């Protein structure tokens, strides 16, 4: 008898909860909205990569790091390209405009004084751009130990349907 009452209470509570959720302005989706995982979407590795390079990662690993909000994303492109569309929250360290002297101090300042073992992901526009590779190599040479390269870059990020941050007007 007691189990019948417990089951009845659970069923009524579930119906009540689902009914309230149905009409709530802050309703919770019954089915999650997930981006499909692309089959075989491992990291893109350029032909000029060498074994001493930082780790190359795919879009799924980059997305996971982004969602965990514990990684610094660095866009290695020029400011104009960066402002036209980048991974949200990224900082811009244009590889082509790195200073000739005190590069270690420059990196320390640009990265907000974060510890050298703080996770960093470099990227640029996509597989035709090697700026992220060269920037990652420089960071590694200056003692940053958790550097990864997302060689698919902003183009692959956007192509898989993830949000882009646009900070300026862009021409064609």
LUMGU-836924 format. One record per residue: residue number from 1; chain; y, x, z of N, C-alpha, C in turn. Coordinates in steps of 0.05 Angstrom, whole numbers, padded with zeros to 5 digits. Atoms other than C-alpha are relative to their C-alpha. Last residue first. Layout:
BEGIN
   nupa   selum      npy      npx      npz     capy     capx     capz      cpy      cpx      cpz
    NUM       A        Y        X        Z        Y        X        Z        Y        X        Z
...
***
This chain:
BEGIN
   nupa   selum      npy      npx      npz     capy     capx     capz      cpy      cpx      cpz
    172       A    00025    00001    00015    00841    00695   -00973   -00009    00028   -00007
    171       A   -00002    00005    00029    00894    00702   -00921   -00027    00000   -00013
    170       A    00016   -00018    00018    00886    00695   -00847    00004   -00008   -00029
    169       A    00002    00012    00027    00933    00667   -00794   -00015    00020   -00018
    168       A   -00022   -00003    00018    00920    00693   -00724   -00005   -00014   -00026
    167       A   -00024   -00006   -00015    00876    00693   -00662    00025    00002   -00018
    166       A   -00020   -00008    00020    00813    00661   -00688    00027    00002    00013
    165       A   -00027    00001   -00010    00755    00660   -00639    00019    00010   -00021
    164       A   -00017   -00023    00005    00689    00644   -00670    00027   -00005    00012
    163       A   -00030    00002    00001    00637    00596   -00645    00013    00026   -00006
    162       A   -00013   -00005   -00026    00563    00604   -00662    00030    00001   -00004
    161       A   -00012    00023   -00012    00533    00571   -00723    00013    00004    00027
    160       A    00020    00014   -00016    00483    00623   -00746    00012   -00023    00016
    159       A    00020    00012    00018    00531    00644   -00802   -00022   -00015    00016
    158       A   -00011    00025    00010    00586    00656   -00751   -00020   -00015   -00017
    157       A   -00006    00017   -00023    00547    00709   -00712    00009   -00028   -00010
    156       A    00025    00012   -00008    00519    00738   -00777    00004   -00019    00023
    155       A    00010    00017    00022    00589    00749   -00804   -00026   -00014    00007
    154       A   -00013    00026   -00001    00617    00774   -00738   -00010   -00019   -00022
    153       A   -00028    00004   -00004    00567    00830   -00734    00010   -00028   -00001
    152       A   -00005    00024    00015    00497    00836   -00761    00029   -00009    00001
    151       A   -00008   -00008    00027    00499    00908   -00735    00004   -00025   -00018
    150       A    00007    00025    00014    00500    00886   -00663    00009    00003   -00028
    149       A   -00014    00005    00025    00500    00956   -00633   -00011   -00026   -00012
    148       A    00017    00011    00021    00482    00969   -00561    00017   -00006   -00024
    147       A   -00013    00009    00025    00515    01013   -00509   -00021   -00010   -00019
    146       A    00013    00025    00008    00487    01018   -00439    00014   -00012   -00024
    145       A    00029   -00001    00001    00499    01092   -00422   -00013   -00026   -00010
    144       A    00007    00028   -00004    00573    01104   -00435   -00030   -00003   -00005
    143       A    00014    00007   -00025    00579    01179   -00425   -00006   -00029    00005
    142       A   -00018   -00002   -00023    00632    01200   -00475   -00012   -00011    00025
    141       A   -00007   -00028   -00003    00580    01214   -00530    00019    00005    00024
    140       A    00023   -00014   -00012    00553    01144   -00520    00006    00029    00005
    139       A    00001    00009   -00028    00622    01114   -00533   -00023    00014    00015
    138       A   -00022   -00013   -00015    00629    01157   -00595   -00001   -00008    00029
    137       A    00007   -00029   -00003    00560    01136   -00622    00021    00015    00017
    136       A    00021   -00002   -00021    00578    01063   -00608   -00009    00029    00004
    135       A   -00013    00004   -00026    00643    01071   -00647   -00021    00002    00022
    134       A   -00016   -00024   -00007    00606    01102   -00706    00014   -00003    00027
    133       A    00019   -00022   -00004    00553    01046   -00708    00016    00025    00009
    132       A    00013    00005   -00026    00605    00991   -00700   -00019    00022    00007
    131       A   -00019   -00007   -00022    00646    01020   -00757   -00012   -00003    00027
    130       A    00013   -00018   -00019    00586    01017   -00804    00018    00009    00022
    129       A   -00020   -00014   -00015    00606    00955   -00844   -00014    00018    00021
    128       A   -00014   -00019    00018    00562    00928   -00899    00020    00017    00014
    127       A    00017   -00022    00008    00514    00898   -00848    00013    00019   -00020
    126       A    00027    00006    00008    00568    00854   -00817   -00014    00025   -00010
    125       A    00002    00024    00016    00641    00848   -00798   -00029   -00007   -00007
    124       A   -00022    00002    00019    00643    00895   -00738   -00006   -00024   -00018
    123       A    00006    00014    00025    00601    00901   -00676    00024    00002   -00018
    122       A   -00020   -00005    00022    00596    00940   -00611   -00009   -00016   -00024
    121       A    00011    00005    00026    00558    00913   -00550    00023    00004   -00020
    120       A   -00020    00002    00022    00573    00942   -00482   -00015   -00006   -00025
    119       A    00010    00006    00027    00534    00936   -00416    00022   -00004   -00021
    118       A   -00004    00029    00006    00568    00970   -00357   -00010   -00006   -00028
    117       A    00026    00013    00005    00536    01038   -00343    00003   -00030   -00003
    116       A    00013   -00010    00025    00601    01076   -00354   -00027   -00012   -00005
    115       A    00018   -00023   -00003    00635    01035   -00300   -00014    00007   -00026
    114       A    00028    00008   -00007    00691    00989   -00322   -00017    00025    00003
    113       A    00010   -00015   -00023    00761    01020   -00321   -00028   -00008    00009
    112       A   -00009    00010   -00026    00790    00965   -00364   -00011    00014    00024
    111       A    00022    00015   -00012    00749    00982   -00426    00007   -00009    00029
    110       A    00006    00023    00017    00811    01003   -00465   -00021   -00018    00012
    109       A   -00022    00019   -00002    00832    01049   -00407   -00006   -00025   -00016
    108       A   -00001    00009   -00027    00765    01085   -00401    00022   -00022    00004
    107       A    00022    00019   -00005    00759    01089   -00476    00001   -00012    00028
    106       A   -00006    00023    00016    00828    01121   -00483   -00022   -00022    00004
    105       A   -00020    00015   -00015    00814    01169   -00426    00007   -00026   -00015
    104       A    00013    00010   -00024    00751    01192   -00462    00018   -00017    00017
    103       A    00016    00024    00007    00787    01197   -00528   -00014   -00012    00024
    102       A    00006    00017   -00024    00838    01244   -00497   -00015   -00025   -00007
    101       A    00004   -00014   -00025    00859    01271   -00566   -00004   -00020    00023
    100       A    00013   -00026    00004    00852    01248   -00637   -00005    00015    00026
     99       A   -00017   -00023   -00003    00866    01175   -00621   -00016    00026   -00004
     98       A    00004   -00013   -00026    00820    01122   -00650    00018    00024    00002
     97       A   -00025   -00008   -00013    00851    01085   -00708   -00004    00012    00027
     96       A   -00016   -00016    00018    00792    01079   -00756    00027    00009    00012
     95       A    00011   -00027    00003    00747    01056   -00700    00018    00018   -00017
     94       A    00005   -00007    00028    00790    00996   -00683   -00008    00029   -00004
     93       A   -00003   -00029    00001    00779    00980   -00610   -00005    00008   -00028
     92       A   -00002   -00015    00026    00789    00905   -00606    00005    00029    00006
     91       A   -00023   -00017    00000    00764    00866   -00545    00000    00015   -00026
     90       A    00003   -00029    00007    00717    00808   -00551    00026    00015    00003
     89       A   -00002   -00017   -00023    00727    00743   -00513   -00003    00030   -00006
     88       A   -00019    00007   -00022    00702    00698   -00568   -00001    00019    00023
     87       A    00016    00012   -00021    00664    00736   -00624    00019   -00006    00024
     86       A    00016   -00018   -00015    00716    00750   -00677   -00017   -00015    00020
     85       A    00024    00013   -00010    00755    00716   -00731   -00018    00020    00013
     84       A    00009    00021    00019    00820    00729   -00768   -00026   -00014    00010
     83       A   -00015    00025   -00006    00849    00767   -00708   -00008   -00023   -00018
     82       A    00007    00009   -00027    00795    00821   -00712    00014   -00027    00005
     81       A    00026    00012    00002    00806    00828   -00787   -00009   -00012    00026
     80       A   -00003    00023    00017    00880    00841   -00778   -00027   -00015   -00003
     79       A   -00011    00022   -00015    00868    00887   -00718    00002   -00025   -00017
     78       A   -00029   -00001   -00002    00822    00934   -00757    00011   -00026    00013
     77       A   -00016    00003    00024    00748    00929   -00742    00030    00003    00005
     76       A   -00009   -00027    00010    00708    00958   -00684    00018   -00002   -00025
     75       A   -00003    00003    00029    00701    00891   -00647    00012    00026   -00010
     74       A   -00022   -00015    00012    00678    00907   -00576   -00002   -00003   -00030
     73       A    00003   -00001    00029    00637    00858   -00535    00024    00014   -00012
     72       A   -00025   -00003    00014    00635    00874   -00460   -00007    00001   -00030
     71       A   -00002   -00021    00020    00572    00846   -00428    00028    00001   -00013
     70       A    00001   -00025   -00016    00561    00805   -00365    00004    00024   -00018
     69       A   -00027   -00009   -00007    00580    00737   -00392    00001    00025    00016
     68       A    00002   -00010   -00028    00507    00712   -00390    00027    00011    00010
     67       A    00003    00023   -00018    00521    00670   -00452   -00001    00009    00029
     66       A   -00026    00014    00000    00546    00731   -00491   -00001   -00023    00020
     65       A   -00019   -00016   -00016    00485    00772   -00471    00027   -00014    00002
     64       A    00008    00001   -00027    00440    00716   -00496    00019    00016    00018
     63       A   -00007    00027   -00010    00479    00710   -00561   -00008   -00002    00030
     62       A   -00029    00001   -00003    00474    00785   -00573    00009   -00027    00012
     61       A   -00006   -00016   -00024    00399    00783   -00561    00030    00000    00006
     60       A    00010    00015   -00023    00391    00725   -00610    00006    00016    00026
     59       A   -00019    00021   -00008    00437    00759   -00661   -00010   -00015    00025
     58       A   -00003    00022    00018    00394    00821   -00665    00019   -00021    00012
     57       A    00009    00026   -00009    00402    00886   -00627    00005   -00021   -00021
     56       A   -00009    00021    00017    00406    00959   -00646   -00011   -00026    00010
     55       A    00019    00021    00009    00397    01008   -00589    00014   -00020   -00018
     54       A    00004    00021   -00019    00445    01068   -00584   -00019   -00022   -00013
     53       A   -00020    00021   -00001    00433    01123   -00635   -00005   -00020    00023
     52       A   -00018   -00004   -00023    00390    01183   -00618    00021   -00022    00002
     51       A    00014    00007   -00025    00334    01160   -00665    00018    00003    00025
     50       A    00017   -00022   -00009    00380    01161   -00726   -00012   -00008    00028
     49       A    00007   -00001   -00029    00411    01104   -00764   -00018    00023    00006
     48       A   -00011   -00024   -00011    00438    01119   -00835   -00006    00003    00031
     47       A    00015   -00023    00009    00393    01066   -00867    00009    00027    00013
     46       A   -00009   -00013    00025    00425    01012   -00825   -00016    00024   -00007
     45       A   -00003   -00029   -00005    00385    00972   -00774    00008    00013   -00026
     44       A   -00005   -00013    00025    00392    00896   -00773    00005    00030    00007
     43       A   -00024   -00014    00005    00361    00870   -00709    00002    00011   -00028
     42       A   -00003   -00023   -00017    00307    00818   -00709    00026    00015   -00007
     41       A   -00028   -00009   -00002    00314    00750   -00740    00004    00023    00019
     40       A   -00002   -00027    00009    00242    00742   -00762    00028    00011    00002
     39       A    00025   -00015    00000    00245    00667   -00757    00005    00028   -00011
     38       A    00006   -00007    00028    00315    00642   -00743   -00025    00018    00001
     37       A    00004   -00028    00002    00318    00609   -00675   -00009    00006   -00028
     36       A    00027   -00009    00007    00346    00539   -00681   -00002    00031   -00001
     35       A    00000   -00012    00027    00411    00528   -00644   -00028    00009   -00006
     34       A    00006   -00028    00002    00399    00483   -00584    00002    00009   -00029
     33       A   -00010   -00008    00026    00428    00416   -00566   -00003    00030   -00003
     32       A   -00018   -00023    00002    00385    00392   -00509    00009    00005   -00028
     31       A    00013   -00021    00016    00354    00322   -00508    00020    00022   -00004
     30       A    00028    00002   -00006    00372    00271   -00454   -00016    00022   -00015
     29       A    00016    00005    00024    00445    00292   -00457   -00030    00000    00008
     28       A    00017   -00023    00006    00479    00287   -00390   -00018   -00007   -00023
     27       A    00029    00002    00003    00533    00235   -00384   -00013    00026   -00008
     26       A    00009   -00028   -00003    00603    00252   -00359   -00030    00001   -00004
     25       A   -00017   -00016    00018    00636    00186   -00383   -00009    00030    00001
     24       A   -00018   -00019   -00013    00576    00150   -00350    00017    00015   -00020
     23       A   -00028    00010    00001    00547    00090   -00386    00020    00019    00013
     22       A   -00005    00012    00026    00477    00118   -00403    00030   -00008   -00003
     21       A   -00006   -00022    00019    00477    00162   -00341    00008   -00010   -00027
     20       A   -00026   -00010   -00008    00481    00100   -00296    00008    00022   -00020
     19       A   -00020    00020    00007    00422    00069   -00333    00029    00009    00006
     18       A   -00003    00000    00029    00381    00132   -00330    00021   -00020   -00009
     17       A   -00013   -00025    00008    00393    00138   -00255    00004    00002   -00030
     16       A   -00028    00001   -00008    00377    00065   -00242    00015    00025   -00009
     15       A   -00013    00019    00018    00313    00068   -00283    00030   -00002    00007
     14       A   -00002   -00012    00027    00292    00132   -00247    00015   -00019   -00019
     13       A   -00020   -00021   -00002    00308    00102   -00178    00004    00013   -00028
     12       A   -00027    00013   -00002    00269    00039   -00195    00022    00020    00001
     11       A   -00005    00013    00026    00208    00080   -00217    00028   -00013   -00001
     10       A   -00005   -00022    00019    00211    00124   -00155    00007   -00011   -00027
      9       A   -00026   -00011   -00006    00218    00063   -00109    00007    00022   -00020
      8       A   -00020    00020    00007    00159    00029   -00142    00028    00010    00005
      7       A   -00001    00000    00029    00116    00092   -00137    00021   -00020   -00010
      6       A   -00012   -00025    00008    00132    00098   -00063    00004    00001   -00030
      5       A   -00028    00003   -00006    00117    00024   -00051    00015    00026   -00008
      4       A   -00011    00019    00019    00050    00030   -00086    00030   -00003    00004
      3       A   -00003   -00014    00025    00034    00093   -00046    00012   -00018   -00022
      2       A   -00023   -00017   -00002    00048    00056    00019    00005    00014   -00027
      1       A   -00024    00016    00000    00000    00000    00000    00025    00017    00000
***
